[in-house]
Each structure stands twice: as structure tokens, then as C-alpha cells.
């Protein structure tokens, strides 16, 4: 049975001129303050049992949503909650309430892992994939930055298959609240600066790993470095922008974060 656990309001609206100095760590991103948005939290838990490859499989999912409760006015709140539903939760439906969207997201999440096991129902399936008899999914979605019209959101997904150590990935998204849209890499740095910022990111990666050449990065496991580019998986802080590359995106089995100062990219 699905359970909704209301945790309550996390933060109240803060006047823009107020100097917010308190910092805390949420989802491995430093939260400096929630400036213009009032946020609340809800936790949704669900489970699913089914048969795959003649085995009974079980999926449990627990998702904690930190979501915008109020932003400037009722009209702006509805716009932002709609953006949150369609972009952060990836639910493409018009005029859907968050109360409906939250359990729907959890259901979609469980079904996505069930789909992987459906390969075992295909006759003569070959491969080294291990049937996931148990799958425990833990997701935390939170606001990791908000100042004025800039908003960054983090989605941390931790998955434990058959009791093995969890695989963790972070997906970030940044929004321009004045236009109610997600900010892309090209929009953030400017179309004319895309190539130069990509080179800055690659140089910072070499510096972070204490190497001087791309060949040395390849030796460290960055086999896809020749295809290195910017992505939309980034968040902002008061003085920097942090890009995140998912496991295997650069052909290493870990999230890779690369930070550039706002000054470096002219932000």
C-alpha cells in the first residue's frame, strides 16, 4: 500500500536582501539558502512484486520530494509547480497536481526497473545481466540553490540490486524562473563561448586529477575523453557552476564533478 508521509515545511520565504550565510549539505551539494521560494517535503513509499524469468522479483521505492510550495504569487506558484512536474519529475501531463504527480513518479520509477528484468522473458536471451530479484531504490529530490530568479535542483538516485552496494548517480537541473524554463549549457555560457568553456572544463578535469595530458586521463579510465563536451547536468552556487558527469558518461564508474568559477564563464 502506498504511504504518504508529510514531513512539513522546510523553509519560509526569505527577503532577497537578507544575507543568508548558513550552509548545509544535501545530496552532496552545498545549500547556501532558499531565497525566493517556500519549500516543503513529502515522502512517498511504494513496492511492487512480479515474476520475471520464473522468479519472483520485488522492487521497493522510497522518494523524498523537496518541492516548491509557494513562489511570489498563486499564479507563479502554479507555473513553477508545473515546471517542476514536467522537467524535474519528467511527467509530461497538463494541469496535473503535485499530489497526483508524486505517486505517479514513484510508479514510473519502479516500472523502469521492472522493464530491465523483462529481458528475461525474451526467448533465448543472452548476456551477462543478472536478474534483479530485489531492487531497492532511494531517491531524494531537493533544491540545492535558489537566489533571485536562479534555481538549481538535485535528484540523487541510489539503487541496490540483490543486496549489493548501491549505485548512486546525481542529476542536476538549473532554471531561469523569470522565463520559467530550464537553462541549457549553451544558454548558460553563451553560444559563442561553448567551445572555449568545454576546453576550460577539460583543463579543470586534468588539473583536478593532477595530470597534464588527455592521454593520462585515458590511462586513468576516461576512455571517452575524445568525445568530452558540456552538458545540462549542472548546478550553480554563489561563486561557481558545477557540472556533473554520470557513471560511464566519461567511461569511469563514478560521478565526476567539474567546477568552474562564475568569473571563468562570465556569469
N, C-alpha and C positions, 0 to 999 in steps of 0.2 A: 504493500500500500504506500502510496506517495505521501510524504510528510512535508509540510511547510513549517519551517521554524523561523519566526520573526525575531531578529536579534535587536532591532531598534535603530534609532538614528545614530549615526556615527559622528556627524559634524553639522554645524549650523552655518548659515551664510556668514561670510566674513567680509567686512568692508574692504574694498580694493586697496585703500591706502594703508591698511593695517600691516605692519611688518611682521610676517609670520616666520619665526626663527626655529620653531620646534620641528625636529625631523624624526621620522621613524622608518623602519624597514618593512615593506610589504611586498611580497613576491620578488624579493631581491632587487627592487628598485627603491630609491630613497624618495619618500613622500615628503615634500617640503611644506605644502599646505594645500588645503582645499579653499580656493579663493572666492569664486563667484557661484559655486554650486553647492546646494544642500544635498547630502547623500545619505542613503540608508542601506541596510544589508538584509538579505534574506538568504536562507539556506534551503536547498531542495535536495532530498534524497530519494532514490528510487532503485529498483532492482529488476532483473529480467532473467528468466530461465528458458532455455530452448535446447533442442537437440541438433547436434552437428557431428557428422562422421560417426553416427551411432553412439555418441557420448552426450551426456547431459552437461551443458555449459551454463555458467552463471556469471552475470555481469552486475556489479554494484556501482552506483554512481552517486557522488556527493559533490554538489556545486554550490559555492558561496558567491552570490552576486552582490557586489557593491554597485549601486545604481543611482542615477540622478533622480532625486525626489522632487527638487524644485530648482528652477533656474529663471531668475528675473521676473517672469510673469507666467500665468497659466498657459498662454499661447506658446511662449518659448519653451516651457517645460514639456508640452506635448511634442514640439518639434524635436527637442533633444532626446526624449524617450523614444521617439520613432527612429531617430538616427542610431541610437544605442541598440534597438531591436534589430534593425536591418544590417548594421555594419559590425557591431561587436558580437551580437548573438548569431548573425548571419541567417536570420529568419526573414525571408522575403514575402512579407504579407502586409497589406494596407490596413491601417486602423486596428491593429491588434494591441490589446492591453498588455502591460508587463506581467500582470497576474496570469495571463494566458501564455505569454512568451516564455516565462521561466521554466515551467514543467515541460513545455514543448521542446526547449533547448536540451533538457536532460534526456528526453525521449530520443531526439535525433542523435545525441551523443552515444547512447547505448546502442542504437541501431547501426551506427557507423562501425562500431567494433564487432557487432554481430555479422555484418557484411563480410568482414575478413574471414571469419570462420566458415562462411557459406562456400568457400572454395573447396572444402572437404566434401561437399555434396556433389561436386562435379566428378563424373566418372573418369577414372584413370588420371586423376590429379597427381602431378609430380612436382616436387620442390622440397626445400628444407624447412618450410614453415611448420612450426609446432602448434598443434591445436591448442587454443586458449580455453582450457576447461574452466579457469577462473580468471576474471578480469576486473580489477578494482580501479576505478577512475576517480580521481580527485581533482577538481578544477576550482581555482579562485580567480574571480574577475574583479579587478579593483581599479580605482582611479589613482594613478601614480604621479600625476602633475596637473594642476589647474591654476593658471594665472590669467586674469582677464578673459580673452577670447580663445586662449590656447588650452587644450585638454588632451592629456595622454592617458591611455587605458592599457592595463596589462592583463593578459589572460595566461595564467600558469596552469599547465595541464600535466598531471602526474599519473602515470599508468603502470600498474603492477600486473604482470601476466604470470599466471601459475605460481604466484608467491615469490617470484624473482625480484631482485632490487628494481625499484620503479624507474621508468624512463621519464624524464622531465623535459618539457620544452616551454618556452615563453614566446607569446605572440603579442606584440605591441601595436597600437594604432594611435595616431595623433589627429586631432580635429581642429578645424577653424570654426568656432562657434558663431562668429559673425556671419558666415556663409552656410553654416550647418552642413559641412562636408568634411570627409577625410582628406588629410593632406598627403599628397604623394611625394616621393623622393624629388622628382623634378620640380614640383611646386615649392618645396621647401628651400632647395638650394638655387633655383632659377635654371631655366632651360640652358642658358649659355654657360653655366658652371658645372653641368653634370659630369663631364669628363674630368675636369680638374678635381672635383670633390671625390670622385672614385679613386683617383690617384692618391689623394690625401688619406683616404680610408685604407688603401693598400699599404701606404707608407707607415701609417699608425699601427697596422697589424704587424708589420715587420718589426717595428720598434717595440711593441708590446711583447713580442716573442723573442726579442733580443737576437734577431738575425738581420742580415744586410741584403739578402737576395731572395727572389721568388723561388729559386732552386732549393734554398734552405727550407723554405716553407713547405715545399713538396716533400722533402725528406722528413718533415715533422708530421706529415699526414694530410696536408692541404692540397690534395690531388687535383682539385677543381679550381685552382688559383688562376688559371688562364682565362676562366670564364667569370672572374670576380666582377661584381657590379654593385650598384646601390640597390636598396630595396625599400619597401614601405613599412618594414618591421622596425620602427624606431620610436623612441620617446624623447621628450625634451625635459631639461631641468633648467634652473635659473641661469646656468652658465655654460651648458653643453647640450649636445644632441648625441644620443647613444643608439647605435644600430645593433640589432641582434640578428645573427645568422643561425638558423636551426641546425640540429644534428644532420650530417650528411650534405647539407647545402654547400659546404666547402670541403666535404668529404672527410670530416672528422666527426667523432661520435660525441659531440658536446655542443651546447650553445656557445657561440663565440660573440662576445660583445666588443664593439669598437666605438670609442668615444672621441668626438671632435668638439672643440670649443665653439661657442656661438660666433666668436670673432673669426675663427678659421673659415667659416662658411658664410660670413656676412649676415648673420641673423640678428 
